[in-house]
C-alpha cells in the first residue's frame, strides 16, 4: 500500500497547480480592467469587456459549452440589452 503524507500531497498539488497556471498563461493571460473603465458598445466585444461595459454576453449554447459544439456559423455576440439579444 502507498502511504501519502501531507508533505507528499503538498508537493504533488504544487506541481499540478504550477503546470496548470503555466498552461493557462500560455493560452491567454487574464486582463485587468479598472473600476472606472468604460467600454462603448460593439457587438464584437469579448465576454469580459461586454459584461464590464454593462451589456449582455450571449453565446449560442449552454453556459460553459465548447464553441466547437455550437454548429457552423454560430458565434457569441455582445447585446446592448435583452430586447436586442438574439
C-alpha positions in Angstrom: 0.0 0.0 0.0 1.1 3.6 -0.7 1.3 5.9 2.3 0.6 9.5 1.5 1.8 12.2 3.9 0.8 15.8 4.0 4.1 16.8 2.6 3.7 14.4 -0.4 0.3 15.8 -1.2 1.6 19.4 -0.9 4.4 18.7 -3.4 2.1 16.9 -5.9 -0.5 19.6 -5.5 2.1 22.4 -6.0 3.4 20.7 -9.1 0.0 20.2 -10.6 -1.1 23.8 -9.9 2.2 25.2 -11.3 1.6 23.2 -14.5 -2.0 24.3 -14.7 -1.0 28.0 -14.3 1.8 27.7 -16.9 -0.7 26.2 -19.5 -3.3 28.8 -18.6 -0.8 31.7 -19.1 0.5 30.3 -22.4 -3.1 30.4 -23.8 -4.0 34.0 -22.8 -3.2 35.8 -19.6 -6.2 37.4 -17.8 -6.7 41.1 -18.3 -7.4 43.6 -15.5 -10.0 46.3 -16.0 -10.1 49.2 -13.5 -13.3 50.2 -11.7 -13.7 53.3 -13.8 -13.3 51.8 -17.3 -15.9 52.5 -19.9 -16.4 50.3 -23.0 -18.5 51.8 -25.8 -21.0 49.2 -27.2 -19.9 47.0 -30.1 -21.5 43.6 -30.9 -17.9 42.2 -31.3 -16.8 42.9 -27.7 -15.3 39.9 -25.9 -17.0 38.4 -22.9 -15.1 40.4 -20.2 -15.4 43.8 -21.9 -19.1 43.1 -22.8 -20.0 42.3 -19.2 -17.9 45.1 -17.7 -19.5 47.5 -20.1 -22.9 46.7 -18.6 -24.1 44.7 -21.6 -25.3 41.1 -22.1 -22.8 38.5 -23.4 -24.8 35.8 -25.4 -23.5 32.5 -26.7 -25.4 30.1 -28.9 -25.1 27.2 -26.5 -25.2 26.2 -22.8 -23.1 28.2 -20.4 -19.6 26.9 -20.4 -20.1 24.9 -23.5 -17.3 24.3 -26.0 -17.6 26.7 -29.1 -16.8 23.8 -31.4 -20.2 22.3 -30.5 -22.2 25.4 -31.4 -22.6 24.5 -35.1 -21.5 26.2 -38.3 -21.7 29.9 -38.3 -22.8 30.2 -34.7 -20.8 32.8 -32.8 -21.0 34.7 -29.5 -22.3 38.2 -29.5 -22.5 41.2 -27.2 -26.0 42.6 -26.9 -26.8 46.1 -25.8 -29.8 45.0 -23.8 -32.2 42.0 -23.5 -34.5 43.3 -26.2 -31.7 43.3 -28.8 -30.3 39.9 -28.0 -30.9 37.1 -30.5 
